[in-house]
């Protein structure tokens, strides 16, 4: 495993820990549907900003319809995970 891959893996782990702790702490005062909208909305904005920043540096942003369909399914699954987690913590 390269150092860059290890750095990404550690970043993913730290992000997931912050995600779980944040959902647990934020679930008590927010309706689960609103919490899901906030979490996915913020993720969307950050990802758009990163994509635009990468595009601004001159790198290509590859895109295919097959990938789009797969990512659509992943997006629905992610929203479902967020909603179910918030519902579980709310009860």
C-alpha positions in Angstrom: 0.0 0.0 0.0 1.4 3.4 -1.0 1.7 6.3 1.5 -1.0 8.2 -0.4 -3.4 5.3 -0.2 -2.8 5.0 3.6 -3.3 8.7 4.0 -6.7 8.5 2.2 -7.7 5.4 4.3 -6.8 7.3 7.5 -8.8 10.3 6.3 -11.8 8.1 5.6 -11.6 6.6 9.0 -11.4 9.9 10.8 -14.2 11.3 8.6 -16.4 8.3 9.4 -15.8 8.6 13.1 -16.7 12.3 13.0 -19.8 11.4 10.9 -21.1 8.9 13.5 -20.4 11.1 16.5 -22.0 14.1 14.7 -25.1 12.1 13.8 -25.4 10.9 17.3 -25.0 14.3 18.9 -27.2 16.1 16.3 -30.0 13.5 16.2 -31.7 14.6 19.4 -32.8 18.1 18.4 -33.5 17.6 14.7 -36.2 15.7 12.7 -34.5 12.7 10.9 -35.7 13.9 7.5 -34.4 17.4 8.0 -31.1 16.0 9.4 -30.7 13.8 6.3 -31.4 16.8 4.0 -28.8 18.9 5.9 -26.1 16.2 5.8 -26.6 15.3 2.1 -26.9 18.9 1.1 -23.6 19.9 2.8 -21.9 16.9 1.2 -23.3 17.9 -2.2 -22.0 21.5 -1.8 -18.5 20.4 -0.7 -18.2 17.8 -3.5 -19.3 20.4 -6.2 -16.7 22.8 -4.8 -14.0 20.1 -5.0 -15.0 19.1 -8.5 -14.9 22.7 -9.7 -11.5 23.2 -8.0 -10.1 20.1 -9.8 -11.6 21.3 -13.1 -10.0 24.8 -12.6 -6.6 23.2 -12.3 -7.0 21.9 -15.8 -7.6 18.2 -15.0 -10.3 16.4 -17.0 -13.5 15.3 -15.2 -14.4 12.0 -16.8 -18.1 11.1 -16.9 -20.1 8.2 -18.3 -23.8 7.3 -18.1 -23.0 3.9 -16.7 -21.1 5.5 -13.8 -23.9 8.0 -13.3 -26.5 5.2 -12.9 -24.3 3.4 -10.4 -23.7 6.6 -8.5 -27.4 7.3 -8.5 -28.0 4.0 -6.7 -25.1 4.8 -4.2 -26.7 8.2 -3.6 -30.0 6.7 -2.7 -28.3 4.2 -0.5 -26.4 6.9 1.3 -29.5 9.0 1.9 -31.2 5.8 3.3 -28.3 5.1 5.6 -28.4 8.7 6.9 -32.1 8.6 7.4 -32.1 5.2 9.1 -29.2 6.1 11.4 -31.0 9.3 12.5 -34.2 7.4 13.0 -32.4 4.9 15.1 -30.7 7.5 17.2 -33.9 9.5 17.7 -35.6 6.5 19.3 
